């Protein structure tokens, strides 16, 4: 960042510097979000592979990962059902 030489010069140079730093932060956040989403995608695909492999009689660790994947899927499904019920305004356990 450059130091301003005159008062009029400081206002002129401050905005482009702020824009550049904001763009840099936005790019870093965007890259981090992409990395997190790629990590989640890799975990999901790996879990699906383990489920198929466990169905065919894979090793114990594959069956454990497959079980965790299926449980995680049930938890996500259950939470979305509850969220939909809450949004529709129904209360209680209708079944």
PATINU-491066 format. One record per atom (N, C-alpha, C): residue number from 1; x, y, z; residue in three letters; atom name. Coordinates in steps of 0.05 Angstrom, whole numbers, plus 5000, padded with zeros to 4 digits. Layout:
<panus>
<panu num="NUM" px="X" py="Y" pz="Z" residuo="ALA" atomo="CA"/>
...
</panus>
This chain:
<panus>
<panu num="1" px="5017" py="4976" pz="5000" residuo="UNK" atomo="N"/>
<panu num="1" px="5000" py="5000" pz="5000" residuo="UNK" atomo="CA"/>
<panu num="1" px="5018" py="5025" pz="5000" residuo="UNK" atomo="C"/>
<panu num="2" px="5012" py="5043" pz="4983" residuo="UNK" atomo="N"/>
<panu num="2" px="5028" py="5068" pz="4981" residuo="UNK" atomo="CA"/>
<panu num="2" px="5019" py="5088" pz="5002" residuo="UNK" atomo="C"/>
<panu num="3" px="5038" py="5102" pz="5012" residuo="UNK" atomo="N"/>
<panu num="3" px="5032" py="5124" pz="5031" residuo="UNK" atomo="CA"/>
<panu num="3" px="5025" py="5149" pz="5015" residuo="UNK" atomo="C"/>
<panu num="4" px="5004" py="5163" pz="5023" residuo="UNK" atomo="N"/>
<panu num="4" px="4996" py="5187" pz="5007" residuo="UNK" atomo="CA"/>
<panu num="4" px="5016" py="5210" pz="5011" residuo="UNK" atomo="C"/>
<panu num="5" px="5020" py="5225" pz="4990" residuo="UNK" atomo="N"/>
<panu num="5" px="5039" py="5247" pz="4991" residuo="UNK" atomo="CA"/>
<panu num="5" px="5024" py="5273" pz="4998" residuo="UNK" atomo="C"/>
<panu num="6" px="5001" py="5277" pz="4987" residuo="UNK" atomo="N"/>
<panu num="6" px="4986" py="5301" pz="4993" residuo="UNK" atomo="CA"/>
<panu num="6" px="4958" py="5293" pz="5001" residuo="UNK" atomo="C"/>
<panu num="7" px="4943" py="5312" pz="5013" residuo="UNK" atomo="N"/>
<panu num="7" px="4916" py="5306" pz="5023" residuo="UNK" atomo="CA"/>
<panu num="7" px="4898" py="5298" pz="5000" residuo="UNK" atomo="C"/>
<panu num="8" px="4899" py="5312" pz="4978" residuo="UNK" atomo="N"/>
<panu num="8" px="4882" py="5306" pz="4955" residuo="UNK" atomo="CA"/>
<panu num="8" px="4889" py="5279" pz="4943" residuo="UNK" atomo="C"/>
<panu num="9" px="4915" py="5273" pz="4944" residuo="UNK" atomo="N"/>
<panu num="9" px="4924" py="5247" pz="4933" residuo="UNK" atomo="CA"/>
<panu num="9" px="4915" py="5223" pz="4950" residuo="UNK" atomo="C"/>
<panu num="10" px="4912" py="5227" pz="4976" residuo="UNK" atomo="N"/>
<panu num="10" px="4904" py="5205" pz="4993" residuo="UNK" atomo="CA"/>
<panu num="10" px="4877" py="5194" pz="4987" residuo="UNK" atomo="C"/>
<panu num="11" px="4858" py="5212" pz="4982" residuo="UNK" atomo="N"/>
<panu num="11" px="4831" py="5204" pz="4975" residuo="UNK" atomo="CA"/>
<panu num="11" px="4830" py="5189" pz="4949" residuo="UNK" atomo="C"/>
<panu num="12" px="4846" py="5199" pz="4930" residuo="UNK" atomo="N"/>
<panu num="12" px="4846" py="5187" pz="4903" residuo="UNK" atomo="CA"/>
<panu num="12" px="4858" py="5159" pz="4903" residuo="UNK" atomo="C"/>
<panu num="13" px="4878" py="5153" pz="4920" residuo="UNK" atomo="N"/>
<panu num="13" px="4891" py="5127" pz="4920" residuo="UNK" atomo="CA"/>
<panu num="13" px="4878" py="5108" pz="4940" residuo="UNK" atomo="C"/>
<panu num="14" px="4863" py="5117" pz="4959" residuo="UNK" atomo="N"/>
<panu num="14" px="4853" py="5100" pz="4980" residuo="UNK" atomo="CA"/>
<panu num="14" px="4831" py="5081" pz="4968" residuo="UNK" atomo="C"/>
<panu num="15" px="4813" py="5091" pz="4952" residuo="UNK" atomo="N"/>
<panu num="15" px="4791" py="5074" pz="4941" residuo="UNK" atomo="CA"/>
<panu num="15" px="4801" py="5052" pz="4924" residuo="UNK" atomo="C"/>
<panu num="16" px="4819" py="5056" pz="4905" residuo="UNK" atomo="N"/>
<panu num="16" px="4829" py="5033" pz="4889" residuo="UNK" atomo="CA"/>
<panu num="16" px="4843" py="5012" pz="4907" residuo="UNK" atomo="C"/>
<panu num="17" px="4858" py="5021" pz="4927" residuo="UNK" atomo="N"/>
<panu num="17" px="4871" py="5002" pz="4945" residuo="UNK" atomo="CA"/>
<panu num="17" px="4851" py="4986" pz="4961" residuo="UNK" atomo="C"/>
<panu num="18" px="4830" py="4999" pz="4970" residuo="UNK" atomo="N"/>
<panu num="18" px="4809" py="4985" pz="4985" residuo="UNK" atomo="CA"/>
<panu num="18" px="4794" py="4965" pz="4967" residuo="UNK" atomo="C"/>
<panu num="19" px="4789" py="4973" pz="4942" residuo="UNK" atomo="N"/>
<panu num="19" px="4776" py="4955" pz="4923" residuo="UNK" atomo="CA"/>
<panu num="19" px="4793" py="4931" pz="4918" residuo="UNK" atomo="C"/>
<panu num="20" px="4819" py="4935" pz="4914" residuo="UNK" atomo="N"/>
<panu num="20" px="4837" py="4913" pz="4908" residuo="UNK" atomo="CA"/>
<panu num="20" px="4838" py="4894" pz="4932" residuo="UNK" atomo="C"/>
<panu num="21" px="4840" py="4905" pz="4956" residuo="UNK" atomo="N"/>
<panu num="21" px="4841" py="4887" pz="4979" residuo="UNK" atomo="CA"/>
<panu num="21" px="4814" py="4872" pz="4983" residuo="UNK" atomo="C"/>
<panu num="22" px="4792" py="4885" pz="4978" residuo="UNK" atomo="N"/>
<panu num="22" px="4766" py="4872" pz="4980" residuo="UNK" atomo="CA"/>
<panu num="22" px="4763" py="4850" pz="4959" residuo="UNK" atomo="C"/>
<panu num="23" px="4773" py="4855" pz="4935" residuo="UNK" atomo="N"/>
<panu num="23" px="4772" py="4835" pz="4914" residuo="UNK" atomo="CA"/>
<panu num="23" px="4789" py="4811" pz="4921" residuo="UNK" atomo="C"/>
<panu num="24" px="4812" py="4816" pz="4934" residuo="UNK" atomo="N"/>
<panu num="24" px="4830" py="4795" pz="4942" residuo="UNK" atomo="CA"/>
<panu num="24" px="4817" py="4778" pz="4964" residuo="UNK" atomo="C"/>
<panu num="25" px="4804" py="4791" pz="4983" residuo="UNK" atomo="N"/>
<panu num="25" px="4790" py="4776" pz="5004" residuo="UNK" atomo="CA"/>
<panu num="25" px="4767" py="4760" pz="4992" residuo="UNK" atomo="C"/>
<panu num="26" px="4752" py="4771" pz="4974" residuo="UNK" atomo="N"/>
<panu num="26" px="4730" py="4757" pz="4961" residuo="UNK" atomo="CA"/>
<panu num="26" px="4740" py="4732" pz="4946" residuo="UNK" atomo="C"/>
<panu num="27" px="4763" py="4735" pz="4932" residuo="UNK" atomo="N"/>
<panu num="27" px="4774" py="4713" pz="4917" residuo="UNK" atomo="CA"/>
<panu num="27" px="4783" py="4691" pz="4936" residuo="UNK" atomo="C"/>
<panu num="28" px="4795" py="4699" pz="4959" residuo="UNK" atomo="N"/>
<panu num="28" px="4804" py="4679" pz="4978" residuo="UNK" atomo="CA"/>
<panu num="28" px="4781" py="4664" pz="4990" residuo="UNK" atomo="C"/>
<panu num="29" px="4759" py="4678" pz="4997" residuo="UNK" atomo="N"/>
<panu num="29" px="4736" py="4665" pz="5008" residuo="UNK" atomo="CA"/>
<panu num="29" px="4723" py="4647" pz="4987" residuo="UNK" atomo="C"/>
<panu num="30" px="4722" py="4656" pz="4963" residuo="UNK" atomo="N"/>
<panu num="30" px="4711" py="4639" pz="4941" residuo="UNK" atomo="CA"/>
<panu num="30" px="4727" py="4614" pz="4937" residuo="UNK" atomo="C"/>
<panu num="31" px="4753" py="4616" pz="4938" residuo="UNK" atomo="N"/>
<panu num="31" px="4770" py="4593" pz="4936" residuo="UNK" atomo="CA"/>
<panu num="31" px="4766" py="4573" pz="4959" residuo="UNK" atomo="C"/>
<panu num="32" px="4763" py="4584" pz="4983" residuo="UNK" atomo="N"/>
<panu num="32" px="4759" py="4567" pz="5006" residuo="UNK" atomo="CA"/>
<panu num="32" px="4732" py="4553" pz="5005" residuo="UNK" atomo="C"/>
<panu num="33" px="4711" py="4566" pz="4995" residuo="UNK" atomo="N"/>
<panu num="33" px="4685" py="4554" pz="4992" residuo="UNK" atomo="CA"/>
<panu num="33" px="4686" py="4531" pz="4972" residuo="UNK" atomo="C"/>
<panu num="34" px="4700" py="4536" pz="4950" residuo="UNK" atomo="N"/>
<panu num="34" px="4703" py="4515" pz="4930" residuo="UNK" atomo="CA"/>
<panu num="34" px="4718" py="4491" pz="4941" residuo="UNK" atomo="C"/>
<panu num="35" px="4739" py="4496" pz="4957" residuo="UNK" atomo="N"/>
<panu num="35" px="4754" py="4473" pz="4969" residuo="UNK" atomo="CA"/>
<panu num="35" px="4736" py="4458" pz="4988" residuo="UNK" atomo="C"/>
<panu num="36" px="4720" py="4471" pz="5004" residuo="UNK" atomo="N"/>
<panu num="36" px="4702" py="4457" pz="5023" residuo="UNK" atomo="CA"/>
<panu num="36" px="4682" py="4441" pz="5008" residuo="UNK" atomo="C"/>
<panu num="37" px="4670" py="4453" pz="4987" residuo="UNK" atomo="N"/>
<panu num="37" px="4650" py="4438" pz="4971" residuo="UNK" atomo="CA"/>
<panu num="37" px="4663" py="4414" pz="4957" residuo="UNK" atomo="C"/>
<panu num="38" px="4687" py="4417" pz="4947" residuo="UNK" atomo="N"/>
<panu num="38" px="4701" py="4394" pz="4935" residuo="UNK" atomo="CA"/>
<panu num="38" px="4706" py="4372" pz="4955" residuo="UNK" atomo="C"/>
<panu num="39" px="4713" py="4380" pz="4980" residuo="UNK" atomo="N"/>
<panu num="39" px="4718" py="4360" pz="5001" residuo="UNK" atomo="CA"/>
<panu num="39" px="4692" py="4345" pz="5008" residuo="UNK" atomo="C"/>
<panu num="40" px="4670" py="4360" pz="5009" residuo="UNK" atomo="N"/>
<panu num="40" px="4644" py="4346" pz="5015" residuo="UNK" atomo="CA"/>
<panu num="40" px="4637" py="4328" pz="4992" residuo="UNK" atomo="C"/>
<panu num="41" px="4642" py="4336" pz="4967" residuo="UNK" atomo="N"/>
<panu num="41" px="4636" py="4319" pz="4944" residuo="UNK" atomo="CA"/>
<panu num="41" px="4653" py="4294" pz="4945" residuo="UNK" atomo="C"/>
<panu num="42" px="4679" py="4296" pz="4951" residuo="UNK" atomo="N"/>
<panu num="42" px="4696" py="4273" pz="4953" residuo="UNK" atomo="CA"/>
<panu num="42" px="4687" py="4254" pz="4974" residuo="UNK" atomo="C"/>
<panu num="43" px="4679" py="4265" pz="4998" residuo="UNK" atomo="N"/>
<panu num="43" px="4669" py="4247" pz="5019" residuo="UNK" atomo="CA"/>
<panu num="43" px="4643" py="4233" pz="5011" residuo="UNK" atomo="C"/>
<panu num="44" px="4625" py="4247" pz="4998" residuo="UNK" atomo="N"/>
<panu num="44" px="4600" py="4235" pz="4989" residuo="UNK" atomo="CA"/>
<panu num="44" px="4605" py="4213" pz="4969" residuo="UNK" atomo="C"/>
<panu num="45" px="4621" py="4218" pz="4949" residuo="UNK" atomo="N"/>
<panu num="45" px="4627" py="4198" pz="4929" residuo="UNK" atomo="CA"/>
<panu num="45" px="4641" py="4174" pz="4941" residuo="UNK" atomo="C"/>
<panu num="46" px="4661" py="4180" pz="4959" residuo="UNK" atomo="N"/>
<panu num="46" px="4674" py="4158" pz="4973" residuo="UNK" atomo="CA"/>
<panu num="46" px="4655" py="4141" pz="4990" residuo="UNK" atomo="C"/>
<panu num="47" px="4636" py="4154" pz="5003" residuo="UNK" atomo="N"/>
<panu num="47" px="4616" py="4140" pz="5019" residuo="UNK" atomo="CA"/>
<panu num="47" px="4599" py="4122" pz="5001" residuo="UNK" atomo="C"/>
<panu num="48" px="4591" py="4133" pz="4978" residuo="UNK" atomo="N"/>
<panu num="48" px="4574" py="4117" pz="4960" residuo="UNK" atomo="CA"/>
<panu num="48" px="4590" py="4092" pz="4950" residuo="UNK" atomo="C"/>
<panu num="49" px="4615" py="4096" pz="4943" residuo="UNK" atomo="N"/>
<panu num="49" px="4632" py="4074" pz="4934" residuo="UNK" atomo="CA"/>
<panu num="49" px="4634" py="4053" pz="4956" residuo="UNK" atomo="C"/>
<panu num="50" px="4637" py="4062" pz="4981" residuo="UNK" atomo="N"/>
<panu num="50" px="4639" py="4043" pz="5004" residuo="UNK" atomo="CA"/>
<panu num="50" px="4612" py="4028" pz="5008" residuo="UNK" atomo="C"/>
<panu num="51" px="4590" py="4041" pz="5003" residuo="UNK" atomo="N"/>
<panu num="51" px="4564" py="4028" pz="5006" residuo="UNK" atomo="CA"/>
<panu num="51" px="4562" py="4005" pz="4986" residuo="UNK" atomo="C"/>
<panu num="52" px="4569" py="4011" pz="4961" residuo="UNK" atomo="N"/>
<panu num="52" px="4568" py="3991" pz="4940" residuo="UNK" atomo="CA"/>
<panu num="52" px="4587" py="3968" pz="4946" residuo="UNK" atomo="C"/>
<panu num="53" px="4612" py="3975" pz="4954" residuo="UNK" atomo="N"/>
<panu num="53" px="4632" py="3955" pz="4960" residuo="UNK" atomo="CA"/>
<panu num="53" px="4624" py="3938" pz="4984" residuo="UNK" atomo="C"/>
<panu num="54" px="4611" py="3950" pz="5004" residuo="UNK" atomo="N"/>
<panu num="54" px="4602" py="3935" pz="5027" residuo="UNK" atomo="CA"/>
<panu num="54" px="4580" py="3915" pz="5020" residuo="UNK" atomo="C"/>
<panu num="55" px="4563" py="3923" pz="5001" residuo="UNK" atomo="N"/>
<panu num="55" px="4542" py="3905" pz="4992" residuo="UNK" atomo="CA"/>
<panu num="55" px="4553" py="3880" pz="4979" residuo="UNK" atomo="C"/>
<panu num="56" px="4576" py="3883" pz="4968" residuo="UNK" atomo="N"/>
<panu num="56" px="4589" py="3861" pz="4954" residuo="UNK" atomo="CA"/>
<panu num="56" px="4609" py="3846" pz="4973" residuo="UNK" atomo="C"/>
<panu num="57" px="4608" py="3852" pz="4999" residuo="UNK" atomo="N"/>
<panu num="57" px="4625" py="3838" pz="5018" residuo="UNK" atomo="CA"/>
<panu num="57" px="4653" py="3849" pz="5021" residuo="UNK" atomo="C"/>
<panu num="58" px="4655" py="3875" pz="5024" residuo="UNK" atomo="N"/>
<panu num="58" px="4682" py="3888" pz="5027" residuo="UNK" atomo="CA"/>
<panu num="58" px="4693" py="3883" pz="5055" residuo="UNK" atomo="C"/>
<panu num="59" px="4717" py="3894" pz="5060" residuo="UNK" atomo="N"/>
<panu num="59" px="4729" py="3891" pz="5087" residuo="UNK" atomo="CA"/>
<panu num="59" px="4713" py="3906" pz="5108" residuo="UNK" atomo="C"/>
<panu num="60" px="4721" py="3901" pz="5133" residuo="UNK" atomo="N"/>
<panu num="60" px="4707" py="3912" pz="5156" residuo="UNK" atomo="CA"/>
<panu num="60" px="4706" py="3943" pz="5156" residuo="UNK" atomo="C"/>
<panu num="61" px="4729" py="3956" pz="5149" residuo="UNK" atomo="N"/>
<panu num="61" px="4729" py="3985" pz="5149" residuo="UNK" atomo="CA"/>
<panu num="61" px="4710" py="3996" pz="5128" residuo="UNK" atomo="C"/>
<panu num="62" px="4707" py="3982" pz="5106" residuo="UNK" atomo="N"/>
<panu num="62" px="4689" py="3991" pz="5085" residuo="UNK" atomo="CA"/>
<panu num="62" px="4660" py="3990" pz="5095" residuo="UNK" atomo="C"/>
<panu num="63" px="4654" py="3968" pz="5109" residuo="UNK" atomo="N"/>
<panu num="63" px="4627" py="3966" pz="5120" residuo="UNK" atomo="CA"/>
<panu num="63" px="4622" py="3987" pz="5141" residuo="UNK" atomo="C"/>
<panu num="64" px="4642" py="3995" pz="5156" residuo="UNK" atomo="N"/>
<panu num="64" px="4639" py="4016" pz="5176" residuo="UNK" atomo="CA"/>
<panu num="64" px="4634" py="4043" pz="5163" residuo="UNK" atomo="C"/>
<panu num="65" px="4649" py="4049" pz="5142" residuo="UNK" atomo="N"/>
<panu num="65" px="4645" py="4074" pz="5127" residuo="UNK" atomo="CA"/>
<panu num="65" px="4618" py="4074" pz="5114" residuo="UNK" atomo="C"/>
<panu num="66" px="4610" py="4051" pz="5103" residuo="UNK" atomo="N"/>
<panu num="66" px="4583" py="4049" pz="5090" residuo="UNK" atomo="CA"/>
<panu num="66" px="4561" py="4054" pz="5110" residuo="UNK" atomo="C"/>
<panu num="67" px="4564" py="4043" pz="5134" residuo="UNK" atomo="N"/>
<panu num="67" px="4544" py="4048" pz="5155" residuo="UNK" atomo="CA"/>
<panu num="67" px="4543" py="4077" pz="5163" residuo="UNK" atomo="C"/>
<panu num="68" px="4566" py="4090" pz="5166" residuo="UNK" atomo="N"/>
<panu num="68" px="4566" py="4118" pz="5173" residuo="UNK" atomo="CA"/>
<panu num="68" px="4554" py="4135" pz="5151" residuo="UNK" atomo="C"/>
<panu num="69" px="4558" py="4127" pz="5126" residuo="UNK" atomo="N"/>
<panu num="69" px="4547" py="4142" pz="5103" residuo="UNK" atomo="CA"/>
<panu num="69" px="4516" py="4139" pz="5103" residuo="UNK" atomo="C"/>
<panu num="70" px="4506" py="4115" pz="5107" residuo="UNK" atomo="N"/>
<panu num="70" px="4477" py="4111" pz="5108" residuo="UNK" atomo="CA"/>
<panu num="70" px="4464" py="4126" pz="5131" residuo="UNK" atomo="C"/>
<panu num="71" px="4477" py="4125" pz="5154" residuo="UNK" atomo="N"/>
<panu num="71" px="4467" py="4140" pz="5178" residuo="UNK" atomo="CA"/>
<panu num="71" px="4466" py="4170" pz="5172" residuo="UNK" atomo="C"/>
<panu num="72" px="4488" py="4180" pz="5160" residuo="UNK" atomo="N"/>
<panu num="72" px="4488" py="4209" pz="5154" residuo="UNK" atomo="CA"/>
<panu num="72" px="4466" py="4216" pz="5134" residuo="UNK" atomo="C"/>
<panu num="73" px="4461" py="4199" pz="5115" residuo="UNK" atomo="N"/>
<panu num="73" px="4439" py="4204" pz="5096" residuo="UNK" atomo="CA"/>
<panu num="73" px="4412" py="4204" pz="5110" residuo="UNK" atomo="C"/>
<panu num="74" px="4408" py="4186" pz="5129" residuo="UNK" atomo="N"/>
<panu num="74" px="4383" py="4185" pz="5144" residuo="UNK" atomo="CA"/>
<panu num="74" px="4379" py="4210" pz="5161" residuo="UNK" atomo="C"/>
<panu num="75" px="4401" py="4220" pz="5173" residuo="UNK" atomo="N"/>
<panu num="75" px="4400" py="4244" pz="5190" residuo="UNK" atomo="CA"/>
<panu num="75" px="4393" py="4268" pz="5172" residuo="UNK" atomo="C"/>
<panu num="76" px="4405" py="4270" pz="5149" residuo="UNK" atomo="N"/>
<panu num="76" px="4399" py="4293" pz="5131" residuo="UNK" atomo="CA"/>
<panu num="76" px="4371" py="4291" pz="5122" residuo="UNK" atomo="C"/>
<panu num="77" px="4361" py="4268" pz="5114" residuo="UNK" atomo="N"/>
<panu num="77" px="4333" py="4265" pz="5106" residuo="UNK" atomo="CA"/>
<panu num="77" px="4314" py="4272" pz="5128" residuo="UNK" atomo="C"/>
<panu num="78" px="4320" py="4263" pz="5152" residuo="UNK" atomo="N"/>
<panu num="78" px="4302" py="4268" pz="5175" residuo="UNK" atomo="CA"/>
<panu num="78" px="4301" py="4298" pz="5181" residuo="UNK" atomo="C"/>
<panu num="79" px="4325" py="4311" pz="5179" residuo="UNK" atomo="N"/>
<panu num="79" px="4325" py="4340" pz="5186" residuo="UNK" atomo="CA"/>
<panu num="79" px="4310" py="4356" pz="5164" residuo="UNK" atomo="C"/>
<panu num="80" px="4312" py="4348" pz="5139" residuo="UNK" atomo="N"/>
<panu num="80" px="4297" py="4363" pz="5119" residuo="UNK" atomo="CA"/>
<panu num="80" px="4267" py="4358" pz="5121" residuo="UNK" atomo="C"/>
<panu num="81" px="4259" py="4334" pz="5129" residuo="UNK" atomo="N"/>
<panu num="81" px="4230" py="4330" pz="5134" residuo="UNK" atomo="CA"/>
<panu num="81" px="4220" py="4347" pz="5157" residuo="UNK" atomo="C"/>
<panu num="82" px="4236" py="4348" pz="5179" residuo="UNK" atomo="N"/>
<panu num="82" px="4227" py="4365" pz="5201" residuo="UNK" atomo="CA"/>
<panu num="82" px="4227" py="4394" pz="5193" residuo="UNK" atomo="C"/>
<panu num="83" px="4245" py="4403" pz="5177" residuo="UNK" atomo="N"/>
<panu num="83" px="4246" py="4431" pz="5169" residuo="UNK" atomo="CA"/>
<panu num="83" px="4222" py="4437" pz="5152" residuo="UNK" atomo="C"/>
<panu num="84" px="4214" py="4419" pz="5134" residuo="UNK" atomo="N"/>
<panu num="84" px="4190" py="4423" pz="5118" residuo="UNK" atomo="CA"/>
<panu num="84" px="4165" py="4424" pz="5135" residuo="UNK" atomo="C"/>
<panu num="85" px="4164" py="4407" pz="5155" residuo="UNK" atomo="N"/>
<panu num="85" px="4140" py="4407" pz="5173" residuo="UNK" atomo="CA"/>
<panu num="85" px="4138" py="4433" pz="5187" residuo="UNK" atomo="C"/>
<panu num="86" px="4161" py="4443" pz="5197" residuo="UNK" atomo="N"/>
<panu num="86" px="4161" py="4469" pz="5211" residuo="UNK" atomo="CA"/>
<panu num="86" px="4153" py="4492" pz="5192" residuo="UNK" atomo="C"/>
<panu num="87" px="4162" py="4491" pz="5167" residuo="UNK" atomo="N"/>
<panu num="87" px="4154" py="4512" pz="5148" residuo="UNK" atomo="CA"/>
<panu num="87" px="4125" py="4511" pz="5141" residuo="UNK" atomo="C"/>
<panu num="88" px="4113" py="4487" pz="5141" residuo="UNK" atomo="N"/>
<panu num="88" px="4085" py="4484" pz="5134" residuo="UNK" atomo="CA"/>
<panu num="88" px="4067" py="4492" pz="5157" residuo="UNK" atomo="C"/>
<panu num="89" px="4078" py="4494" pz="5181" residuo="UNK" atomo="N"/>
<panu num="89" px="4062" py="4503" pz="5204" residuo="UNK" atomo="CA"/>
<panu num="89" px="4049" py="4481" pz="5219" residuo="UNK" atomo="C"/>
<panu num="90" px="4053" py="4456" pz="5212" residuo="UNK" atomo="N"/>
<panu num="90" px="4041" py="4435" pz="5227" residuo="UNK" atomo="CA"/>
<panu num="90" px="4057" py="4430" pz="5253" residuo="UNK" atomo="C"/>
<panu num="91" px="4043" py="4423" pz="5273" residuo="UNK" atomo="N"/>
<panu num="91" px="4056" py="4418" pz="5299" residuo="UNK" atomo="CA"/>
<panu num="91" px="4049" py="4390" pz="5308" residuo="UNK" atomo="C"/>
<panu num="92" px="4066" py="4379" pz="5324" residuo="UNK" atomo="N"/>
<panu num="92" px="4060" py="4352" pz="5334" residuo="UNK" atomo="CA"/>
<panu num="92" px="4070" py="4331" pz="5315" residuo="UNK" atomo="C"/>
<panu num="93" px="4063" py="4306" pz="5322" residuo="UNK" atomo="N"/>
<panu num="93" px="4072" py="4283" pz="5306" residuo="UNK" atomo="CA"/>
<panu num="93" px="4049" py="4272" pz="5291" residuo="UNK" atomo="C"/>
<panu num="94" px="4045" py="4281" pz="5266" residuo="UNK" atomo="N"/>
<panu num="94" px="4022" py="4272" pz="5250" residuo="UNK" atomo="CA"/>
<panu num="94" px="4027" py="4245" pz="5238" residuo="UNK" atomo="C"/>
<panu num="95" px="4053" py="4237" pz="5234" residuo="UNK" atomo="N"/>
<panu num="95" px="4059" py="4211" pz="5223" residuo="UNK" atomo="CA"/>
<panu num="95" px="4061" py="4213" pz="5194" residuo="UNK" atomo="C"/>
</panus>
